[in-house]
Amino acid sequence: MKKVTKKILSLMLCLTVALSMCITFTGTANAATSVSNGGTVSAADINNVSSFEPGYSLYVPAKTSKAYKFTIKLPSNGGTVFVLSADAAVYGVKVNGNYASDYLTKGDFKLRSYYVGSGTTATLEMTPSYEKTAYTTSFGVWCAPPNKTTAGNGATYILGSAGSSVPSTVTFRAPSDGYLDVVAYGGMTTPYSTAQVFAPGFTAWEYLYSSEGYATRIGVTAGGTYNISVKSSNAVRNVKVTFHSIKETSSKTSKKKAAKLKKKKINHGLVSTNNKKVHWYKIKQKKNSKMTLVVNASAIGTGGSGSYSNNLKITVYFPKKGKQYTTLPAGKIGTYTVTSGRIGTKKARKGTYYVKIESQGGASGYYTLQWK
């Protein structure tokens, strides 16, 4: 078996557990802190480190294969522990008696991840390879906390977990009205595992799929605090929250005060999570002519389990009497021709039309409405 000498070769390891985050491991055993069996090692928050070194070295006597144990000091209560080691130098690597839930390999090195329950310490156990001569190996230890209490706009976080069914949480405080783009997935390597997201106002956990860029949208209001929970089948959860400030063209909530639509002008609307506000608009049709409405719900999220019943409901009220409605799935664009009058006509009669847009099933985010 290949030995690991005191001089560790420089290692470039791109850790794909974070969106667009490239983590580089470099260093030598001479620069590492020497530890012995029963010693203590510290795990830094992996979100706060941009470059890495295997910070600990272990002297292994000749002709030995005993297990070495270390106490890991964690910067948070539980989460995920990462252990980097030369794969040929050690085997049987465990944290709290458990093998890795996931790993990433680059050359001779392997980065492993482990679930860690509550507590501020954990136990690392690894068995060095049996060699006829003594050698020194190095290893590194980091931690991903289960929660991030203040998320920055557009920042990517690696969150840990105490178990596959235990959610991690990232908290975002909205500086103004708008919506959040939330991207989340699990695992350290592609293809990533599907994550589930839950936020205030959601009707159920929403599954985020690769076909949709592992993303959803959440409408938010100024000053609101949003705890976004994430689950996946992995110990590693990758989360990115991006805020978009939106100023509504109109926020009229009654038919009596409906906002007047101008032809070809794009109107901006917000549907906040856990908010049942209805948006009202009116169109003054000056003559019998074609009427088309375009509703863009690309930035609307389902707000629960990706259900087709979670969408925008669009209702048009005709000048004299009668109404019709349709539903637009979150993330889609709808173009609708409005007609009223004799059977077979392709035009809308002269008069005042009212348009009501509302959320169904918890859908929220940002939409646009245009009369063409």
Protein Blocks (a to p, Z undefined) as FASTA:
>chain_A
ZZddfbdcddddddfkbghiacddeddfklpccddehiacddddfklpcbdcdfbdcddd
ehiabdcddddddfbeehiddddddfklpghiaeehiacfbdcdehjbccddddddedjb
dcddddddddfbdcddddddddddfbdfbdcehiacddddfbfklccddddddfbgcddd
ddddedjbdcddddddddehiabdcdddfkloopacddddehiacddddddfbfbdcddd
dddddddfbfcfbfkloccddehiacdddddehiabdcddddddfbdcdddddddfklcc
ehighiaklccddddddfkgocddddddehiacdddddeddehiabdcedddddddddeh
hiacddddddZZ
